[in-house]
């Protein structure tokens, strides 16, 4: 039975992916931060480990425990959080906090598992990015910055792993039903002093309503299964694409990339 480690399985994309892959015959090693979520995943028959991507010791312990349980065939990097607010209102600590999880912790876990994939001559590393890794929009600066960085790091990793048998894939979701907005509220309240901002009126008119007065689904929003299906494809096809776009916004944003194919760019980069 193929074995996959998936990060961020408390809700949303990670939870649905864990359930979908388990139903598809994979042995799922889920990760969560909260004890109650770990217990819930174990009650569903999954192996579940504690993982806090902001804590280097936690990342090391999770990787060691996952590998101790048997060989891994794949890693799905999903865990991340959002920190809404105007860029000019973001203190240095806010950016440090979100980069620790969305980029640095993800990178740390990935590099701890690569040696096992290299040794067995095969493996899949699937990283969940976002339409906000392709285009930036107001009020999402920190999240956009982490996803742009994640895109670049993952692209280079794919080039460098060419010929090793380890396949590197990005999944680009647009709006997906999840708790990311709800989960962003504590980070916003911790870091953003919006009342003192020159944009206080804009916060009241736009962002605060979006955070605290949800008005239903976003335009083009799809359920998490739309992403889970792409993850399964990326894990099982013999030659996965470098990127899979999910929802209309990411397909539209990916047009420029498709005009000059990623595979063509890979070919050029490997020869220069």
Residue pairs with C-beta under 8 A, 6 or more apart in sequence:
1 25
1 26
1 27
2 25
2 26
2 27
2 73
2 74
2 235
3 26
3 27
3 28
3 29
3 69
3 70
3 71
3 72
3 73
3 74
4 21
4 26
4 27
4 28
4 29
4 72
4 73
4 74
4 75
4 76
4 235
5 29
5 31
5 66
5 72
5 74
5 75
5 76
5 113
6 14
6 17
6 18
6 21
6 28
6 29
6 30
6 31
6 75
6 76
6 78
7 14
7 31
7 51
7 53
7 76
7 77
7 78
7 79
7 106
7 109
8 14
8 31
8 32
8 78
8 79
8 80
9 15
9 17
9 18
9 30
9 31
9 32
9 37
9 41
9 46
9 48
9 78
10 32
10 33
10 34
10 37
11 178
11 179
12 176
12 177
12 178
12 179
12 180
12 224
13 78
13 128
13 173
13 176
13 178
13 224
13 227
13 228
14 30
14 76
14 78
14 79
15 224
16 223
16 224
16 225
16 227
16 228
17 76
17 78
17 224
17 227
17 228
17 231
18 28
18 30
18 41
18 46
19 44
19 228
20 225
20 228
20 229
20 231
20 232
21 28
21 228
21 231
21 232
21 235
22 28
22 44
22 45
22 46
24 232
26 235
27 47
28 46
28 47
29 46
29 47
29 48
29 49
29 66
29 69
29 72
30 41
30 46
30 47
30 48
30 49
31 48
31 49
31 50
31 51
31 62
31 79
32 38
32 41
32 48
32 50
32 51
33 50
33 51
33 52
35 50
37 48
38 48
38 49
38 50
41 48
42 48
47 69
49 62
49 65
49 66
50 58
50 61
50 62
51 58
51 59
51 62
51 79
51 109
52 58
52 59
52 105
53 59
53 79
53 100
53 101
53 102
53 104
53 105
53 106
53 108
53 109
54 97
54 100
54 101
54 105
55 105
56 105
56 108
59 105
59 108
59 109
59 112
60 112
62 109
63 109
63 112
63 113
66 72
66 113
67 113
67 116
71 116
71 120
72 113
72 116
72 117
72 123
73 122
73 123
73 124
74 123
74 124
74 125
74 126
74 235
75 109
75 110
75 113
75 123
75 124
75 125
75 126
76 126
76 127
76 128
76 231
76 235
77 106
77 109
77 110
77 125
77 126
77 127
77 128
78 128
79 101
79 105
79 106
80 101
80 102
80 106
80 128
80 143
80 146
81 98
81 101
81 102
81 180
81 183
81 184
81 187
82 140
82 142
82 143
82 180
82 181
82 183
82 184
82 187
83 90
83 94
83 97
83 98
83 142
83 143
83 184
83 187
83 188
83 191
83 192
84 139
84 140
84 143
84 184
84 188
84 192
84 207
84 210
84 211
85 94
85 139
85 141
85 142
85 188
85 191
85 192
85 194
85 207
86 138
86 139
86 141
86 192
86 197
86 199
86 202
86 203
87 141
87 142
88 197
88 198
88 199
89 192
89 193
89 194
89 197
89 199
90 141
90 142
90 191
90 192
91 191
93 191
94 142
94 187
94 190
94 191
94 192
95 142
95 145
97 187
97 191
98 142
98 143
98 145
98 146
98 187
99 145
99 146
99 149
102 143
102 146
102 147
102 150
103 146
103 149
103 150
103 153
106 127
106 150
107 153
110 125
110 127
110 157
113 123
113 125
114 123
114 125
114 161
114 166
116 123
117 123
117 125
117 164
117 165
117 166
118 164
118 165
118 166
120 165
121 164
121 165
122 165
122 166
123 165
123 166
123 167
124 166
124 167
124 169
124 234
124 235
124 240
125 157
125 166
125 167
125 168
125 169
126 169
126 171
126 231
126 234
126 235
127 150
127 154
127 168
127 169
127 170
127 171
128 171
128 173
128 227
128 231
129 147
129 150
129 151
129 154
129 170
129 171
129 172
129 173
130 143
130 147
130 172
130 173
130 174
130 250
131 172
131 173
131 174
131 175
131 247
131 249
131 250
131 253
132 140
132 143
132 144
132 147
133 144
133 147
133 148
133 150
133 151
133 170
133 172
134 151
134 172
134 250
134 253
134 254
134 257
135 253
136 144
136 148
137 144
139 206
139 207
151 170
154 168
154 170
155 170
155 242
155 262
157 168
158 168
158 169
158 242
158 266
159 266
159 269
159 270
161 167
161 168
162 266
162 270
167 239
167 240
168 242
169 234
169 240
169 241
169 242
169 243
169 244
170 242
170 243
170 244
171 227
171 230
171 231
171 234
171 243
171 244
171 246
172 243
172 244
172 245
172 246
172 250
172 253
172 254
173 226
173 227
173 246
173 247
173 250
174 220
174 221
174 222
174 246
174 247
174 248
174 249
174 250
175 217
175 218
175 219
175 220
175 221
175 222
175 247
175 249
176 221
176 222
176 223
176 224
176 226
176 227
176 246
176 247
177 217
177 221
177 222
177 223
177 224
178 224
181 210
181 211
181 214
184 211
185 211
185 212
188 211
194 200
194 203
194 207
194 208
197 203
209 215
220 247
220 248
220 249
221 247
222 246
222 247
226 246
226 247
227 246
230 244
230 246
233 240
233 244
234 240
234 241
234 244
241 262
242 262
242 263
242 266
243 254
243 257
243 262
245 251
245 253
245 254
